[in-house]
Amino acid sequence: MCEGAPYGRSSGPGQPRVLIRTGAPIADVAHDLGYYDQSHLARSLDRFIGHTATALRDGTSGQRSLLYKT
């Protein structure tokens, strides 16, 4: 199975990023999007956008774009 495409669904990093920034609990985002657990989501976000879910939630990532690694 490819990391970032949990259970055959390819939501990409955009959907988790948006949900996390709206204040949704990270564990709930991971579960709702079909990731195995919160650490699976964290590894995928780090791989694709270079930031942790906590940094995205707290706004400390410096991420300017919701779609691209900046």
Residue pairs with C-beta under 8 A, 6 or more apart in sequence:
1 7
1 8
3 40
3 43
3 44
3 47
4 10
4 12
4 13
4 44
4 47
4 48
6 33
6 34
6 35
6 36
6 40
6 44
7 34
9 33
9 34
11 33
11 34
12 48
13 44
13 45
13 48
13 49
14 66
14 67
15 33
16 29
16 30
16 33
16 41
16 44
16 45
16 53
17 45
17 49
17 56
17 63
17 66
18 66
19 29
19 32
19 33
20 26
20 29
20 53
20 56
20 57
21 56
21 57
21 59
21 66
23 57
26 38
26 41
26 42
26 53
26 54
26 57
27 38
29 41
29 53
30 37
30 38
30 40
30 41
33 41
35 41
35 44
38 53
41 53
42 52
42 53
45 51
45 52
45 53
45 56
46 52
48 69
49 63
49 69
50 69
51 61
51 63
52 61
55 61
55 63
56 63
62 70
63 70
64 70
